[in-house]
Amino acid sequence: MKKKVAIIGGGQTAEKVHVPYYLTREEVEIVAVVGRNMERTKNFALRNGIASSYTDADEMFQAEQPDIVSVCTPNRYHYENVIKALEYGCHVMCEKPPAISAVEAKHMYEVANENNLILAYNFHHRFADDVNILRKKVTEGVLGDIYVVKAKALRRSGVPGWGDFINKEAQGGGPLIDLGVHMLDAALYVLGYPKVEKVTAKMFQKIGSKKSHGSFGEWDPKKFEVEDSLFGFIELEGGCLLQLETSFALNIKETSVMNVEFCGDEAGATLFPASIYTDQKGELVTILDRKTADPDRLQKGMAAFVDKCLGKEVMVANGREGHLILQLIEALYQSAEKGESVTI
Ligand SMILES: NC(=O)c1ccc[n+]([C@@H]2O[C@H](COP(=O)([O-])OP(=O)(O)OC[C@H]3O[C@@H](n4cnc5c(N)ncnc54)[C@H](O)[C@@H]3O)[C@@H](O)[C@H]2O)c1
């Protein structure tokens, strides 16, 4: 029998990523969508061939009894919907970031564990072949002792013009919790998720509250409540320094940068596309040089989740990692707000 899937939050990501992926798998069937507004939710269901639409999640769970749930609401509502889905006995794929506080992410992890259910977060970059090739090389010691890592999640003119992305209460913050979180996950995953010891950050709101138009649409500058850029130094167990740059809007030359560089004492590496380089006897040497980054990471992340729900032993971005990354995000915001370093 097919596993029944329900979508909570019928917006852009649900329609572009979750629904199209589930439709490729004959082992599952999307039975319902839950949204905030009935008319829009019904239209979503109609466009995507989904039989039932709801505005009340409890009503949906009781009527449909799904096995699998995708939570694709704005960040603030991830926690309540994930907990509800777990309490109704469902495996959950939750969009990133896991939640808006570390306490919430810890509780989500605990409830999933107590109920022996799968809780996965959509950190899809770590599913790129590039990331897994590099992770293997790092484990084999090809880079030596990695002591500096630079993670960049930058948009030059990319304040989102849709959804709740500039609303601090709904999202928990700006580019750090929305974009930076992706490259932090990719960096930490390659390093084996080492413990974070201390963070220092500075954030700015210089453009989003002044302009109203960008490459990602229009917004009301009076409602722009989040940072538009944030820069952080993260000290990891063992002495490695992870440097983070993230922005929705920043006057840089490139329109967008989503990448991580790893500097070891034997070699250096870049993640997208994966490349490894060093020097030998005075000559610059390329060890690995993939020409293009894996474009299928979104599908691979969804595939891993569905496979795991069907009993396969595969890697997903799990509840424990979701908690660790929220601790880090929270510490970066605290440091930027207080103007001092924060020890975890
Ligand atoms: N993995 C990625 O790269 C990626 C990309 C974009 C967005 N996202 C994440 O996906 C989530 C949604 O982003 P989006 O761009 O789809 O936003 P969106 O605004 O297009 O969609 C959100 C949907 O949730 C609905 N909603 C709001 N509150 C709700 C509630 N309490 N219960 C049920 N439905 C509710 C809204 O009506 C809307 O339809 C965010 O957490 C975002 O960070 C992830």
The ligand as a Tripos MOL2 file, in Angstrom:
@<TRIPOS>MOLECULE
LIG
   44    48     1     0     0
SMALL
NO_CHARGES

@<TRIPOS>ATOM
      1 N1         15.4440   24.3500    1.0600 N.am      1 LIG1
      2 C1         15.5130   25.5500    0.5050 C.2       1 LIG1
      3 O1         16.4770   25.9020   -0.1710 O.2       1 LIG1
      4 C2         14.3530   26.4990    0.6720 C.ar      1 LIG1
      5 C3         14.0720   27.4550   -0.3070 C.ar      1 LIG1
      6 C4         13.0250   28.3400   -0.0710 C.ar      1 LIG1
      7 C5         12.3000   28.2740    1.1180 C.ar      1 LIG1
      8 N2         12.6190   27.3400    2.0610 N.ar      1 LIG1
      9 C6         11.8860   27.2750    3.3520 C.3       1 LIG1
     10 O2         10.5440   26.8730    3.1090 O.3       1 LIG1
     11 C7          9.6680   27.5150    4.0220 C.3       1 LIG1
     12 C8          8.5740   28.2260    3.2320 C.3       1 LIG1
     13 O3          9.1630   29.1080    2.3110 O.3       1 LIG1
     14 P1          8.3950   29.4940    0.9440 P.3       1 LIG1
     15 O4          9.3590   30.2370    0.1120 O.co2     1 LIG1
     16 O5          7.7290   28.3060    0.3880 O.co2     1 LIG1
     17 O6          7.3250   30.5170    1.5380 O.3       1 LIG1
     18 P2          5.8360   30.7930    1.0210 P.3       1 LIG1
     19 O7          5.4150   32.0290    1.7160 O.co2     1 LIG1
     20 O8          5.7990   30.7410   -0.4680 O.co2     1 LIG1
     21 O9          4.9960   29.5390    1.5680 O.3       1 LIG1
     22 C9          4.6230   29.3590    2.9110 C.3       1 LIG1
     23 C10         3.2160   28.7930    2.9250 C.3       1 LIG1
     24 O10         2.8590   28.4240    4.2650 O.3       1 LIG1
     25 C11         1.5080   28.8570    4.5120 C.3       1 LIG1
     26 N3          1.3670   29.0150    5.9690 N.ar      1 LIG1
     27 C12         1.7360   30.0690    6.7400 C.ar      1 LIG1
     28 N4          1.4780   29.7960    8.0410 N.ar      1 LIG1
     29 C13         0.9470   28.5680    8.0840 C.ar      1 LIG1
     30 C14         0.4840   27.7330    9.1250 C.ar      1 LIG1
     31 N5          0.5560   28.1400   10.4010 N.pl3     1 LIG1
     32 N6         -0.0140   26.5190    8.8020 N.ar      1 LIG1
     33 C15        -0.0710   26.0870    7.5150 C.ar      1 LIG1
     34 N7          0.3600   26.8420    6.4790 N.ar      1 LIG1
     35 C16         0.8800   28.0490    6.7610 C.ar      1 LIG1
     36 C17         1.4090   30.1560    3.7490 C.3       1 LIG1
     37 O11         0.0560   30.4890    3.5160 O.3       1 LIG1
     38 C18         2.1660   29.7940    2.4530 C.3       1 LIG1
     39 O12         1.3110   29.1670    1.5430 O.3       1 LIG1
     40 C19        10.5380   28.4560    4.8610 C.3       1 LIG1
     41 O13        10.8490   27.8340    6.0770 O.3       1 LIG1
     42 C20        11.7970   28.6220    4.0360 C.3       1 LIG1
     43 O14        12.9640   28.8630    4.8180 O.3       1 LIG1
     44 C21        13.6220   26.4570    1.8500 C.ar      1 LIG1
@<TRIPOS>BOND
     1     1     2 1
     2     2     3 2
     3     2     4 1
     4     4     5 ar
     5     4    44 ar
     6     5     6 ar
     7     6     7 ar
     8     7     8 ar
     9     8     9 1
    10     8    44 ar
    11     9    10 1
    12     9    42 1
    13    10    11 1
    14    11    12 1
    15    11    40 1
    16    12    13 1
    17    13    14 1
    18    14    15 2
    19    14    16 1
    20    14    17 1
    21    17    18 1
    22    18    19 2
    23    18    20 1
    24    18    21 1
    25    21    22 1
    26    22    23 1
    27    23    24 1
    28    23    38 1
    29    24    25 1
    30    25    26 1
    31    25    36 1
    32    26    27 ar
    33    26    35 ar
    34    27    28 ar
    35    28    29 ar
    36    29    30 ar
    37    29    35 ar
    38    30    31 1
    39    30    32 ar
    40    32    33 ar
    41    33    34 ar
    42    34    35 ar
    43    36    37 1
    44    36    38 1
    45    38    39 1
    46    40    41 1
    47    40    42 1
    48    42    43 1
@<TRIPOS>SUBSTRUCTURE
     1 LIG1         1 GROUP 0 **** ****
